[in-house]
Amino acid sequence: MAPTLAKPFDAERDILLGEGTGRVKTVWFVDYACPHTRRIRDIVQRSPGRFGAQNASTAVRFIEPENDTDGSEHAARAAIAAHRQGRFIEMHQALFESPPKFSPTKVERLAEKLGLDMARFRADFAADETRARIDEDRESLGAVDDIMMPLIFIDGRFYEGAWDEDSLIEAVEKPLGLRLALASEDFFHWAASAGLVLILATLAALTIANIGWHDWYEEFRETEFALSFGGASFGLSLEAWINDGLMALFFLLVGIEIKREIVFGELSTRDRAILPILGALGGMVVPALIYAGINWGEDTAHGWGVPMATDIAFTLGIMALLGDKVPTSLKVFVSALAIADDLGAILVIAVFYGHGFHMAEFLVAVLVLALMIGLAVGRVYNRAPYLILGLVLWYFVHESGLHATLAGVLTAAAIPSRRPADPEGIAAQAAAIVEADTAEDGLGDAAVHRLQNAVERLREPGFHLQNALENWSNFLILPLFAFFNTGLLIIGSSFSPMAPEALGVMLGLLIGKPLGIVGIVFIATKLGLARLSSEIGWQQMIGAGFLAGVGFTMSIFISSAAFEGAQLESVKLAVLLASSVAAITGSVLIARAPAIGGRRGD
């Protein structure tokens, strides 16, 4: 979500440009030596006059860089001192019109030109209260991670739009389209939103199935949808299109995330990767062993992969709701663990949960993958060829008998990676393009194209694909998957928690997950193989182990590949029950855990 002000607009305390009674309240953080602030000043200063006192009010607050080499503090002190003589606007303009390097002598000269009472000006300029006001202004920013000038807040919300007059005017006017965009942006960036939508989709499916519409629900899931061309046709049920087709896009995003973490993320070095990888291994092996032990000799023994999985969206969403109860290092550990867990789940699905095997189609899939790898080796960074070939790969993987979602992961692996570009170089290039190609009616098409290429180079190709598809995955694909796979009959159900497949899943998720994760982390730290962060206590680690037992999406996905009929219904219900208990237990443990070393998360 966009950063918000810790201290809102205050007409009594703030220094105002115009009246303070406007409908829209803008707070402008000024650094008189900052070139970006100086470029946008005319636009900001015109806003009160443009909208009128009844519509918009602008307050000025002061900020200085950490390494103040240009006298930003001197300029801010001068502005505050002039304000105390009722001459802020004149000093404000004079500071912006002066070369951006300030000293006490220089600002005194400006004060003299304005005819200020110099004795009073010098006293106010040097006063501790003046320094305190600057500090208060900085504190009013709140938790803004990266201070990028100019800093403008509109109705307490950080303005992230373009630095041009039309964009700023639109942000102040807030037409319906912009209000909807801001609301959706806040929701999409809320860490728990994806989990909430999954819960709503699950509740919708359960409600429909248990109010007398179960037969309609089943018929709808099994509705055939086919693609045909000439005499050729390819058809699947709606459920299969979602589970095998749309979920391949989900696994494409999972694969991109895994690859990024391995190449230059939390899994890129031994020191970073060892603990989450060991935790993930323990969290997969122990649940599988518990399930296998309970189902030994039964026809349900092949379902051992179901309790191995962790639902990263739910787990991280719950941790987000717990706020500062969760240390930052614990969030990083669980994120890396869940990514390693996803990799293990993908391998299990690919190897053990395909249906039949057809060599001819498999060989074609291998050739398509080889072509994609050849493009990557040749450093073809355009994403379109990989997506087109990925679609072909999906078809032949599906026809080969392997699970079709494997194509998503293989496509992600084939998309070439490269470290992000040097931002200073890209910034210099962008400035050069703008300076060389600015016309009266704006940049030419060629310059815009070059700017787009430069900006895209800031991140690797997979990032842009993930950015384009992530919301579609979180708020459409996964909810559809949940809706089409959790419409279980509860009223009048013959579900037995003591059935071996249900008991194995529940104990695997509720006992196997925390036992495997915490147990192997404890052993690894005692043997000196890895080191636990000083921020994390063992109660918090146990709570995280329980949260990792929220299998939900991934566990249901594996169960759909492993079972069918009544057994599938039983296993799905067991996953839902165990995931709910694991979520509650983990949340309570973390919420009640004492802070370690007096530190909390961000």
Residue pairs with C-beta under 8 A, 6 or more apart in sequence:
1 185
1 186
1 189
1 190
2 157
2 158
2 160
2 182
2 185
2 186
2 189
3 141
3 142
3 143
3 144
3 145
3 157
3 158
4 142
4 153
4 156
4 157
4 158
5 27
5 140
5 141
5 142
5 153
5 156
6 139
6 140
6 141
6 142
6 143
7 136
7 139
7 140
7 142
8 25
8 27
8 156
9 20
9 25
9 26
9 27
9 57
9 59
9 156
10 59
11 20
11 21
11 57
11 59
14 20
14 27
14 59
14 60
14 61
15 59
15 60
15 61
15 79
15 80
15 83
15 88
16 57
16 58
16 59
16 60
17 28
17 44
17 45
17 48
17 58
17 59
17 60
17 89
17 92
18 48
18 49
18 53
18 57
18 58
19 48
19 53
19 57
20 57
20 59
21 53
21 54
21 57
22 48
22 51
22 52
22 53
22 54
22 55
22 56
22 57
23 54
23 55
23 56
24 51
24 55
24 56
24 57
24 154
24 155
24 172
24 174
25 57
25 59
25 154
25 155
25 156
26 44
26 47
26 56
26 57
26 58
26 59
26 152
26 153
26 154
26 155
26 172
27 58
27 59
27 61
27 140
27 152
27 153
27 156
28 44
28 58
28 59
28 60
28 61
28 150
28 151
28 152
29 61
29 62
29 63
29 137
29 141
29 149
29 150
29 151
29 152
29 153
30 37
30 60
30 61
30 62
30 63
30 76
30 79
31 37
31 62
31 63
31 64
31 65
31 72
31 76
31 149
32 38
32 72
32 75
32 76
32 79
32 95
32 96
32 100
32 102
33 70
33 71
33 72
33 75
33 100
33 101
33 102
34 65
34 72
34 100
34 149
34 150
35 100
36 149
36 150
36 163
37 149
37 150
38 96
38 100
39 163
40 150
40 152
40 163
41 96
43 163
43 164
43 165
43 168
44 58
44 150
44 152
44 168
45 58
46 165
47 56
47 58
47 168
47 169
47 172
48 56
48 57
48 58
50 56
50 169
51 172
51 173
55 172
56 172
60 79
60 88
60 92
61 137
61 140
62 76
62 79
62 80
62 133
62 134
62 137
62 138
63 72
63 76
63 134
63 137
63 138
63 141
63 147
63 149
63 151
64 72
64 73
64 76
64 134
64 138
65 72
70 100
70 101
70 102
71 101
71 102
71 103
71 106
72 102
73 134
74 102
74 103
74 104
74 106
74 107
75 95
75 102
75 107
76 134
77 107
77 125
77 126
77 130
77 131
77 134
78 91
78 95
78 102
78 107
78 110
78 111
78 121
78 125
79 88
79 91
79 92
79 95
80 124
80 130
80 133
80 134
81 91
81 111
81 116
81 120
81 121
81 124
81 125
81 130
82 88
82 90
82 91
82 92
82 111
82 114
82 116
82 121
83 91
84 120
84 124
85 116
85 117
85 120
85 121
85 124
87 114
87 116
90 114
91 110
91 111
91 114
91 116
94 110
94 113
94 114
95 102
95 107
95 110
98 106
98 110
104 125
107 125
108 118
108 121
108 122
108 125
111 118
111 121
112 118
124 130
141 147
141 151
143 602
144 151
144 158
150 163
151 158
152 158
152 159
152 168
153 159
154 171
154 172
157 182
159 168
159 171
161 167
161 168
161 170
161 171
170 178
171 178
174 182
187 193
188 471
188 474
188 475
190 320
191 316
191 317
191 319
191 320
191 321
192 317
192 318
192 320
192 321
193 317
193 474
193 475
194 313
194 317
194 474
194 475
194 478
195 313
195 314
195 317
195 318
196 317
197 474
197 475
197 478
197 479
198 313
198 314
198 478
198 479
198 482
198 552
198 553
200 479
201 478
201 479
201 480
201 482
201 483
201 486
202 482
202 483
202 486
202 576
204 483
205 217
205 482
205 483
205 484
205 485
205 486
205 487
205 488
206 486
206 487
206 488
206 490
208 214
208 216
208 217
208 487
209 217
209 487
209 488
209 489
209 490
210 489
210 490
210 491
214 487
214 489
217 487
218 487
220 238
221 237
221 238
221 239
221 484
221 487
222 237
222 238
222 239
223 237
223 238
224 235
224 236
224 237
225 235
225 236
225 237
225 238
225 241
226 233
226 234
226 235
226 236
227 233
227 234
227 235
228 234
234 395
236 244
236 245
238 484
239 484
239 485
242 477
242 480
242 481
242 484
243 481
243 484
243 485
243 557
243 560
244 398
244 403
244 404
244 405
245 394
245 404
246 477
246 480
246 481
247 405
247 408
247 477
247 481
247 557
248 394
248 404
248 405
248 407
248 408
249 408
249 469
249 472
249 473
249 477
250 405
250 408
250 473
250 477
250 478
250 481
251 346
251 405
251 406
251 408
251 409
251 412
252 390
252 408
252 409
252 411
252 412
252 465
252 469
253 408
253 412
253 466
253 469
253 470
253 473
254 342
254 346
254 408
254 409
254 412
255 346
255 408
255 409
255 410
255 411
255 412
255 413
256 412
256 415
256 462
256 463
256 465
256 466
257 339
257 342
257 466
258 267
258 339
258 342
258 343
258 409
258 412
259 412
259 413
259 415
259 417
259 462
260 417
260 460
260 462
260 463
261 267
261 268
261 336
261 339
262 268
263 417
264 419
265 336
266 272
266 273
266 276
266 332
266 335
266 336
266 339
267 273
267 276
267 277
267 336
267 339
267 340
272 336
273 336
273 340
274 524
274 529
274 530
275 333
275 521
275 524
275 530
275 531
275 532
276 333
276 336
276 337
276 339
276 340
277 340
278 520
278 521
278 524
278 529
278 530
279 333
279 337
279 340
279 517
279 520
279 521
280 337
280 338
280 340
280 341
280 343
280 344
280 517
281 340
281 344
281 516
281 520
282 515
282 516
282 517
282 519
282 520
282 521
283 308
283 310
283 337
283 341
283 512
283 513
283 516
283 517
283 545
283 548
284 308
284 341
284 344
284 345
284 516
285 516
286 508
286 512
286 513
286 515
286 516
286 519
287 307
287 308
287 508
287 509
287 512
287 513
287 516
288 304
288 305
288 307
288 308
288 508
288 512
289 512
290 307
290 504
290 507
290 508
290 511
290 512
291 303
291 304
291 306
291 307
291 504
291 505
291 507
291 508
291 512
292 301
292 304
292 504
294 500
294 503
294 504
294 507
295 301
295 303
295 304
295 500
295 501
295 504
298 500
298 501
300 500
300 501
300 504
300 563
300 567
302 352
302 562
303 501
303 504
303 505
303 559
303 562
303 563
303 571
304 504
305 345
305 348
305 349
305 352
305 353
305 558
305 562
306 504
306 505
306 508
306 551
306 555
306 558
306 559
306 562
306 571
306 575
307 504
307 505
307 507
307 508
307 509
307 512
307 513
307 551
307 555
307 578
308 341
308 344
308 345
308 348
308 508
308 558
309 341
309 342
309 345
309 551
309 554
309 555
309 557
309 558
310 337
310 338
310 341
310 342
310 513
310 548
310 549
310 550
310 551
310 554
311 550
311 551
311 552
311 553
311 554
311 555
311 579
312 335
312 338
312 339
312 341
312 342
313 474
313 478
313 553
314 550
314 552
314 553
314 579
314 583
315 334
315 338
315 547
315 548
315 550
316 331
316 334
316 335
316 338
318 547
318 550
318 583
318 586
318 587
319 326
319 330
319 331
319 334
319 547
319 590
321 587
322 587
322 590
322 591
323 601
324 600
324 601
324 602
325 590
325 591
325 593
325 600
325 601
326 540
326 590
326 600
326 601
327 533
327 535
327 536
327 540
327 596
327 599
327 600
327 601
328 535
328 601
328 602
329 533
329 535
329 536
330 533
330 535
330 536
330 540
330 541
330 544
330 601
331 601
333 533
333 536
333 544
334 544
334 547
334 548
337 517
337 548
338 548
341 548
342 554
345 554
345 558
346 405
346 406
346 409
348 558
349 403
349 405
349 406
349 557
349 558
349 561
350 402
350 403
350 406
350 409
353 403
353 558
353 561
353 562
354 400
354 401
354 402
354 403
355 401
356 401
357 400
357 401
357 402
358 399
358 400
358 401
359 400
361 396
361 397
361 399
361 400
361 401
362 396
362 400
362 401
362 402
364 396
365 393
365 396
365 397
365 400
365 402
365 407
368 389
368 392
368 393
368 396
369 393
369 410
369 414
371 389
372 385
372 386
372 389
372 390
372 393
372 410
372 411
372 414
373 414
375 385
375 386
375 389
375 414
375 416
376 414
376 415
376 416
379 416
380 416
381 416
381 418
381 461
382 461
383 415
383 461
383 464
383 465
386 411
386 414
386 415
387 411
387 465
389 411
390 407
390 408
390 410
390 411
390 414
393 407
393 410
393 411
394 404
394 407
394 408
397 403
397 404
397 406
397 407
397 410
398 404
398 407
403 561
412 462
415 461
415 462
415 465
416 460
416 461
417 460
417 461
417 462
418 460
418 461
419 460
420 458
420 459
420 460
421 457
421 458
423 458
426 454
426 455
426 457
426 458
429 454
430 451
430 454
430 455
433 443
433 447
433 450
433 451
433 454
434 443
434 447
434 451
436 447
437 443
437 444
437 446
437 447
443 451
456 464
478 553
481 553
481 556
481 557
482 552
482 553
482 556
485 556
485 557
485 560
485 572
486 556
486 572
486 576
488 569
488 572
488 573
488 576
489 569
490 573
493 569
493 573
494 566
495 502
495 569
495 570
495 573
496 502
496 570
497 503
497 506
497 574
497 577
499 570
501 563
501 567
501 570
501 571
501 574
502 570
502 571
502 573
502 574
503 574
505 551
505 555
505 559
505 571
505 574
505 575
505 578
506 574
506 577
506 578
508 578
509 549
509 550
509 551
509 555
509 575
509 578
509 579
509 582
510 546
510 549
510 578
510 581
510 582
510 585
512 549
513 545
513 546
513 548
513 549
513 582
514 542
514 545
514 546
514 548
514 549
515 545
516 545
517 541
517 544
517 545
517 548
518 538
518 541
518 542
518 545
521 530
521 532
521 541
522 538
524 530
525 531
525 532
532 541
534 596
534 597
535 596
535 597
535 599
536 596
537 593
537 594
537 596
539 589
539 590
539 592
539 593
539 594
540 589
540 590
540 593
540 596
542 589
543 585
543 586
543 587
543 588
543 589
543 590
543 593
544 586
544 590
545 586
546 582
546 583
546 585
546 586
546 589
547 582
547 583
547 586
547 587
547 590
548 582
548 586
549 578
549 579
549 582
549 586
550 579
550 582
550 583
550 586
551 575
551 578
551 579
552 575
552 576
552 579
555 575
555 579
556 572
556 575
559 568
559 571
559 572
559 575
560 568
560 572
562 571
563 571
